[in-house]
Amino acid sequence: MNLEKLVQQAFNAVPATLRGPITFSLKRPSAATVTVAGRASEARADPRRYEALKLTGVDVRTLIFVSDTGTEPPQDAKCAWGGHVFAVKHVEGIAPSGRSVAHFVYIGR
């Protein structure tokens, strides 16, 4: 089974309230707004990882994100998730073959 099918199965296994389309936007003062769209699924919280990233004391969520264009969301980009506005705090590529096919996106508010 290829990785794309595995990712799709993982998305489908998550309750609908914790997955769906998402768009990250970052308005830069000296350039055009950066927008990255795709699909996300909320992963289980990992308090130890949040502590290592110094993301304690904020409402943090971990998303598994697959971009429509293959790009990752920029730091501090805003998104709506679960009825709240969050900002991208950290991004880690998932690249089993050397090319990112998805990202862990840590969002906080």
C-alpha positions in Angstrom: 0.0 0.0 0.0 1.4 3.4 -0.9 1.8 6.3 1.6 -1.0 8.4 0.0 -3.5 5.6 0.7 -2.2 5.2 4.3 -2.6 9.0 4.9 -6.2 8.9 3.5 -7.1 5.9 5.7 -5.7 7.8 8.7 -7.8 10.8 7.9 -10.9 8.7 7.4 -10.4 7.0 10.8 -10.6 10.3 12.7 -14.1 11.6 13.8 -15.5 14.2 11.4 -15.4 16.9 14.1 -11.6 16.6 14.2 -10.8 16.6 10.5 -11.6 18.7 7.4 -10.4 21.3 5.0 -8.2 24.1 6.4 -6.5 27.2 5.1 -3.6 29.0 6.7 -3.1 32.7 6.0 -0.3 35.0 6.8 -0.5 38.7 5.9 3.0 40.2 5.5 3.4 43.9 5.6 5.9 44.1 2.7 4.4 41.3 0.5 1.2 39.6 -0.6 -0.7 37.4 1.8 0.6 33.9 1.9 -2.2 31.3 1.8 -1.8 27.5 2.1 -4.8 25.2 1.8 -5.2 21.5 2.4 -6.7 18.9 4.7 -6.0 18.4 8.3 -6.7 15.9 11.0 -6.3 16.5 14.7 -3.8 14.2 16.3 -3.5 13.1 19.9 -2.0 15.7 22.2 1.6 15.1 23.3 2.3 17.3 26.4 6.0 16.2 26.4 6.4 17.4 22.8 4.6 20.7 23.6 7.0 21.2 26.5 10.1 20.5 24.3 8.8 23.1 21.9 8.1 25.6 24.7 4.4 25.6 23.9 3.1 25.2 27.5 0.6 27.6 28.9 -1.3 28.0 25.7 -4.1 26.0 24.1 -2.2 23.9 21.6 -3.4 21.4 19.0 -1.4 19.1 16.8 -2.7 18.7 13.2 -1.5 16.3 10.6 -1.7 18.5 7.5 -1.6 17.6 3.8 -1.2 20.6 1.6 -3.0 20.9 -1.7 0.2 22.3 -3.2 2.9 20.5 -1.2 3.9 23.6 0.7 4.0 24.0 4.4 2.1 26.7 6.4 4.4 29.6 7.5 5.1 30.4 11.1 2.5 32.6 12.7 -0.1 32.0 9.9 -3.7 32.0 11.2 -6.3 29.3 10.7 -9.7 28.5 12.0 -10.0 25.1 13.8 -12.8 23.9 16.1 -14.5 27.3 16.0 -11.4 29.2 17.2 -8.6 31.1 15.5 -5.2 29.6 16.0 -1.7 30.6 14.9 1.0 28.2 13.6 3.6 27.8 16.3 5.8 25.0 14.8 5.9 22.8 11.7 7.6 19.5 11.2 7.7 17.7 7.8 6.7 14.0 7.5 9.2 12.9 4.8 9.7 9.1 4.8 11.4 9.2 1.3 13.1 12.6 1.7 10.2 14.7 0.4 7.5 16.0 2.7 4.2 14.3 2.0 2.5 15.8 5.1 3.3 18.0 8.1 2.8 18.0 11.8 1.5 21.5 12.4 1.4 22.7 16.0 -1.2 25.5 16.4 -1.9 27.6 19.5 -4.0 30.4 20.8 
